Amino acid sequence: MSELKNKKSLVIYFSRADENYAVGYIDKGNTEYIAEYVRDFVGADLFKVEPLISYSKEYSKCIEEAKQRVGNAPIKNKINDIS
């Protein structure tokens, strides 16, 4: 694993907070916690993918919105160069 620490790394992730099906409302989604762990472990940079139009905070509404956006889900920010 020491080889990873010597390379420049970027973790690109999407994570949903708000209403969680099992536990209620949360501040961070599970994927964000994992992305932060990986960042700390390998010294990576983070890039959080965020939708241009926010999804509903309510879980069931969010699922329906996501189904409608398949193939058309623009994001707020883009990375120009990941080399």
C-alpha positions as CSV (number, residue, x, y, z in Angstrom):
1,M,0.0,0.0,0.0
2,S,2.9,2.4,0.4
3,E,3.1,2.7,-3.4
4,L,-0.4,4.3,-3.3
5,K,0.8,7.0,-0.9
6,N,3.5,8.1,-3.4
7,K,1.1,8.7,-6.3
8,K,-1.3,11.5,-6.8
9,S,-4.8,10.2,-6.3
10,L,-8.3,11.6,-6.8
11,V,-11.5,10.1,-5.3
12,I,-14.6,11.1,-7.3
13,Y,-17.8,10.2,-5.6
14,F,-21.5,10.8,-5.3
15,S,-23.1,10.5,-1.9
16,R,-26.7,11.3,-0.8
17,A,-27.5,12.6,2.7
18,D,-30.9,13.7,3.9
19,E,-33.6,11.1,4.6
20,N,-32.1,7.6,4.8
21,Y,-34.5,4.7,4.3
22,A,-33.4,2.9,7.5
23,V,-32.2,5.6,10.0
24,G,-34.0,8.9,9.3
25,Y,-32.2,12.1,8.3
26,I,-28.4,12.1,8.0
27,D,-25.8,14.8,7.4
28,K,-23.5,12.7,5.2
29,G,-24.1,9.7,3.0
30,N,-22.2,6.4,3.5
31,T,-20.2,6.9,0.3
32,E,-18.9,10.3,1.6
33,Y,-17.6,8.7,4.8
34,I,-15.8,6.1,2.7
35,A,-14.4,8.7,0.3
36,E,-13.0,10.7,3.2
37,Y,-11.4,7.5,4.7
38,V,-9.8,6.7,1.4
39,R,-8.6,10.3,1.1
40,D,-7.0,10.2,4.5
41,F,-5.4,6.7,3.9
42,V,-3.8,7.5,0.5
43,G,-3.6,11.3,0.7
44,A,-6.0,11.8,-2.2
45,D,-7.9,14.8,-3.3
46,L,-11.7,14.6,-3.2
47,F,-14.3,15.6,-5.8
48,K,-17.9,15.3,-4.8
49,V,-20.3,15.0,-7.7
50,E,-23.3,17.2,-7.0
51,P,-26.4,17.4,-9.2
52,L,-27.2,20.7,-10.9
53,I,-30.7,20.4,-9.6
54,S,-30.9,19.0,-6.1
55,Y,-32.8,15.9,-5.4
56,S,-35.6,15.9,-2.8
57,K,-34.6,15.4,0.8
58,E,-37.4,12.8,1.2
59,Y,-36.2,9.4,0.2
60,S,-39.2,8.2,-1.8
61,K,-39.4,11.4,-3.8
62,C,-35.7,11.3,-4.5
63,I,-36.0,7.8,-5.9
64,E,-38.8,9.0,-8.3
65,E,-36.8,12.0,-9.3
66,A,-33.7,9.8,-10.0
67,K,-35.8,7.5,-12.2
68,Q,-36.9,10.6,-14.3
69,R,-33.3,11.8,-14.7
70,V,-31.8,8.7,-16.0
71,G,-29.5,9.8,-18.9
72,N,-30.1,13.4,-18.1
73,A,-28.5,14.4,-14.8
74,P,-26.1,17.3,-15.2
75,I,-23.7,18.1,-12.4
76,K,-22.8,21.5,-10.9
77,N,-19.0,21.3,-11.3
78,K,-16.7,19.5,-13.7
79,I,-13.1,18.6,-13.6
80,N,-11.3,19.9,-16.7
81,D,-8.2,17.8,-16.4
82,I,-7.5,14.7,-14.2
83,S,-4.1,13.9,-15.6
